[in-house]
């Protein structure tokens, strides 16, 4: 069983990252309001349990997540934790100072009077980093991800944003930040593995936060993408391991109501779990870490109780026969590496 104390090296940068990280979108008020006290307590719970990896982004609550996370970490020993944030969106104040009541169109509850502006250019990325450091109140970012680039995300605007990275100096800015030591590692933070493949042809990336594309429910990225990542020394931080929540029972997949075929697949996975007395979320959390490309799993938690549940799932013993049964029943790819088993 993987230990919370374990750290895995990013081959290209030498940075060692913890195998379990706390995703901090909920600190921004994702779908429902979150108090400063809840955020502070979630970080305290993570620290008490040995979690030393924290991921945020300017987009999360239009700066709210970065401010809260920075406040919770600023008095802790800086060399003991790994911090990642993202670029690609600048956060700007609303012209009229107006605030949206309730949940806004992007899912942020009780949002501050700011909005996002996409900017993947050299100047935009450098400005974003400076803004993030101010909000965090920290002097260093360890991992910097390009947030939500991709054709599925941007549709007809994808080519425009991609040119900002390639021709507009965005990738050049990332390389500059890494070379002069302002960040230790660079990569993408995306929901699409295909755009990571394309980016790897443009710049040497250290790691990628890949949400939802290598999970217990889907392994389309297994070959050749993850194989190529191993060969290139490109590490993966697996996020979205519950596929927007369908693997913890909320009926959502890719941020929308799950289609019937996915519901049926989850029901089959749940039946296998019952046969082996395994909790489905525990299997979902532990599965990605068996792949040699995956250095870390990052899961979100709004409260101490939610994080403690994630930790329990992470530590739950799962027999080796369970993983073999999933392959025998055709529920996971036959070539997928699996945990050794308890």
KAMODA-V614779 format. One record per residue. RES is the residue in three letters. SS is DSSP state (A for helix, B for strand, O for the rest). NEAR is the number of other ideal C-beta (glycine too) atoms within 12 Angstrom. Layout:
res->RES ss->SS near->NEAR
res->RES ss->SS near->NEAR
//
This chain:
res->UNK ss->O near->23
res->UNK ss->O near->31
res->UNK ss->O near->17
res->UNK ss->O near->29
res->UNK ss->O near->18
res->UNK ss->O near->22
res->UNK ss->B near->26
res->UNK ss->B near->31
res->UNK ss->B near->23
res->UNK ss->O near->37
res->UNK ss->O near->25
res->UNK ss->O near->25
res->UNK ss->O near->28
res->UNK ss->O near->18
res->UNK ss->O near->35
res->UNK ss->B near->27
res->UNK ss->B near->40
res->UNK ss->B near->39
res->UNK ss->O near->37
res->UNK ss->B near->45
res->UNK ss->B near->45
res->UNK ss->B near->50
res->UNK ss->B near->43
res->UNK ss->O near->48
res->UNK ss->A near->45
res->UNK ss->A near->36
res->UNK ss->A near->45
res->UNK ss->A near->44
res->UNK ss->O near->35
res->UNK ss->B near->34
res->UNK ss->O near->26
res->UNK ss->O near->19
res->UNK ss->O near->26
res->UNK ss->O near->33
res->UNK ss->O near->19
res->UNK ss->A near->22
res->UNK ss->A near->18
res->UNK ss->A near->27
res->UNK ss->A near->41
res->UNK ss->A near->27
res->UNK ss->A near->26
res->UNK ss->A near->40
res->UNK ss->A near->40
res->UNK ss->A near->23
res->UNK ss->A near->26
res->UNK ss->A near->42
res->UNK ss->A near->26
res->UNK ss->A near->17
res->UNK ss->O near->27
res->UNK ss->O near->24
res->UNK ss->O near->41
res->UNK ss->O near->32
res->UNK ss->B near->44
res->UNK ss->B near->47
res->UNK ss->B near->49
res->UNK ss->O near->49
res->UNK ss->O near->48
res->UNK ss->O near->48
res->UNK ss->O near->40
res->UNK ss->O near->44
res->UNK ss->O near->41
res->UNK ss->O near->36
res->UNK ss->O near->36
res->UNK ss->A near->37
res->UNK ss->A near->43
res->UNK ss->A near->44
res->UNK ss->A near->35
res->UNK ss->A near->36
res->UNK ss->A near->45
res->UNK ss->A near->35
res->UNK ss->A near->25
res->UNK ss->A near->33
res->UNK ss->A near->39
res->UNK ss->O near->22
res->UNK ss->O near->16
res->UNK ss->O near->24
res->UNK ss->O near->10
res->UNK ss->A near->19
res->UNK ss->A near->15
res->UNK ss->A near->20
res->UNK ss->O near->36
res->UNK ss->B near->41
res->UNK ss->B near->43
res->UNK ss->B near->48
res->UNK ss->B near->50
res->UNK ss->B near->45
res->UNK ss->B near->48
res->UNK ss->O near->41
res->UNK ss->B near->37
res->UNK ss->B near->30
res->UNK ss->B near->40
res->UNK ss->B near->22
res->UNK ss->B near->19
res->UNK ss->O near->18
res->UNK ss->O near->9
res->UNK ss->O near->9
res->UNK ss->O near->12
res->UNK ss->O near->14
res->UNK ss->O near->18
res->UNK ss->O near->22
res->UNK ss->O near->12
res->UNK ss->O near->15
res->UNK ss->B near->18
res->UNK ss->O near->26
res->UNK ss->O near->10
res->UNK ss->O near->24
res->UNK ss->O near->26
res->UNK ss->B near->36
res->UNK ss->B near->28
res->UNK ss->O near->23
res->UNK ss->O near->34
res->UNK ss->O near->31
res->UNK ss->O near->22
res->UNK ss->B near->32
res->UNK ss->B near->28
res->UNK ss->B near->33
res->UNK ss->B near->22
res->UNK ss->B near->31
res->UNK ss->O near->31
res->UNK ss->O near->44
res->UNK ss->O near->30
res->UNK ss->A near->25
res->UNK ss->A near->20
res->UNK ss->A near->32
res->UNK ss->A near->44
res->UNK ss->A near->29
res->UNK ss->A near->25
res->UNK ss->A near->42
res->UNK ss->A near->38
res->UNK ss->A near->22
res->UNK ss->A near->32
res->UNK ss->A near->42
res->UNK ss->A near->27
res->UNK ss->A near->20
res->UNK ss->A near->34
res->UNK ss->A near->35
res->UNK ss->O near->21
res->UNK ss->O near->32
res->UNK ss->O near->20
res->UNK ss->O near->28
res->UNK ss->B near->44
res->UNK ss->B near->42
res->UNK ss->B near->47
res->UNK ss->B near->46
res->UNK ss->B near->47
res->UNK ss->B near->50
res->UNK ss->B near->44
res->UNK ss->O near->32
res->UNK ss->O near->43
res->UNK ss->O near->33
res->UNK ss->A near->22
res->UNK ss->A near->21
res->UNK ss->A near->29
res->UNK ss->A near->26
res->UNK ss->A near->11
res->UNK ss->A near->11
res->UNK ss->A near->18
res->UNK ss->A near->24
res->UNK ss->A near->19
res->UNK ss->A near->21
res->UNK ss->A near->34
res->UNK ss->A near->31
res->UNK ss->A near->19
res->UNK ss->A near->29
res->UNK ss->A near->40
res->UNK ss->A near->25
res->UNK ss->O near->17
res->UNK ss->O near->21
res->UNK ss->O near->23
res->UNK ss->A near->40
res->UNK ss->A near->35
res->UNK ss->A near->24
res->UNK ss->A near->35
res->UNK ss->A near->42
res->UNK ss->A near->25
res->UNK ss->A near->22
res->UNK ss->A near->36
res->UNK ss->A near->32
res->UNK ss->A near->16
res->UNK ss->O near->14
res->UNK ss->O near->15
res->UNK ss->O near->26
res->UNK ss->B near->39
res->UNK ss->B near->29
res->UNK ss->B near->41
res->UNK ss->B near->46
res->UNK ss->B near->48
res->UNK ss->B near->50
res->UNK ss->B near->44
res->UNK ss->B near->39
res->UNK ss->O near->33
res->UNK ss->O near->31
res->UNK ss->A near->39
res->UNK ss->A near->26
res->UNK ss->A near->37
res->UNK ss->A near->39
res->UNK ss->A near->27
res->UNK ss->A near->26
res->UNK ss->A near->37
res->UNK ss->O near->29
res->UNK ss->O near->18
res->UNK ss->O near->24
res->UNK ss->O near->30
res->UNK ss->O near->23
res->UNK ss->O near->42
res->UNK ss->O near->39
res->UNK ss->B near->51
res->UNK ss->B near->53
res->UNK ss->B near->48
res->UNK ss->B near->47
res->UNK ss->B near->43
res->UNK ss->O near->35
res->UNK ss->O near->39
res->UNK ss->O near->42
res->UNK ss->O near->48
res->UNK ss->O near->48
res->UNK ss->O near->41
res->UNK ss->O near->36
res->UNK ss->O near->35
res->UNK ss->O near->20
res->UNK ss->O near->34
res->UNK ss->A near->31
res->UNK ss->A near->21
res->UNK ss->A near->18
res->UNK ss->A near->30
res->UNK ss->A near->34
res->UNK ss->A near->23
res->UNK ss->A near->22
res->UNK ss->A near->39
res->UNK ss->A near->21
res->UNK ss->A near->15
res->UNK ss->A near->28
res->UNK ss->O near->24
res->UNK ss->O near->37
res->UNK ss->B near->40
res->UNK ss->B near->49
res->UNK ss->B near->50
res->UNK ss->B near->47
res->UNK ss->B near->42
res->UNK ss->O near->41
res->UNK ss->O near->44
res->UNK ss->O near->45
res->UNK ss->A near->41
res->UNK ss->A near->34
res->UNK ss->A near->30
res->UNK ss->A near->36
res->UNK ss->A near->39
res->UNK ss->A near->32
res->UNK ss->O near->21
res->UNK ss->O near->19
res->UNK ss->O near->21
res->UNK ss->B near->24
res->UNK ss->B near->29
res->UNK ss->O near->24
res->UNK ss->O near->24
res->UNK ss->B near->15
res->UNK ss->B near->15
res->UNK ss->O near->25
res->UNK ss->O near->16
res->UNK ss->A near->12
res->UNK ss->A near->14
res->UNK ss->A near->27
res->UNK ss->A near->22
res->UNK ss->A near->17
res->UNK ss->A near->29
res->UNK ss->A near->36
res->UNK ss->A near->22
res->UNK ss->A near->23
res->UNK ss->A near->39
res->UNK ss->A near->27
res->UNK ss->A near->18
res->UNK ss->A near->31
res->UNK ss->A near->32
res->UNK ss->A near->16
res->UNK ss->A near->19
res->UNK ss->O near->27
res->UNK ss->O near->17
res->UNK ss->O near->33
res->UNK ss->O near->30
res->UNK ss->A near->39
res->UNK ss->A near->36
res->UNK ss->A near->36
res->UNK ss->A near->42
res->UNK ss->A near->42
res->UNK ss->A near->44
res->UNK ss->A near->42
res->UNK ss->A near->44
res->UNK ss->A near->47
res->UNK ss->A near->41
res->UNK ss->A near->33
res->UNK ss->O near->37
res->UNK ss->O near->22
res->UNK ss->O near->38
res->UNK ss->B near->43
res->UNK ss->B near->44
res->UNK ss->B near->47
res->UNK ss->B near->48
res->UNK ss->B near->46
res->UNK ss->B near->47
res->UNK ss->B near->39
res->UNK ss->O near->40
res->UNK ss->O near->34
res->UNK ss->O near->26
res->UNK ss->A near->24
res->UNK ss->A near->15
res->UNK ss->A near->26
res->UNK ss->A near->37
res->UNK ss->A near->23
res->UNK ss->A near->25
res->UNK ss->A near->39
res->UNK ss->A near->30
res->UNK ss->A near->22
res->UNK ss->A near->34
res->UNK ss->A near->42
res->UNK ss->A near->24
res->UNK ss->O near->28
res->UNK ss->O near->22
res->UNK ss->O near->37
res->UNK ss->O near->25
res->UNK ss->A near->19
res->UNK ss->A near->20
res->UNK ss->A near->35
res->UNK ss->A near->32
res->UNK ss->A near->21
res->UNK ss->A near->26
res->UNK ss->A near->38
res->UNK ss->A near->21
res->UNK ss->A near->15
res->UNK ss->O near->19
res->UNK ss->O near->15
res->UNK ss->O near->32
res->UNK ss->O near->35
res->UNK ss->O near->25
res->UNK ss->O near->17
res->UNK ss->O near->15
res->UNK ss->O near->33
res->UNK ss->O near->26
res->UNK ss->O near->30
res->UNK ss->O near->35
res->UNK ss->O near->18
res->UNK ss->O near->23
res->UNK ss->O near->19
//
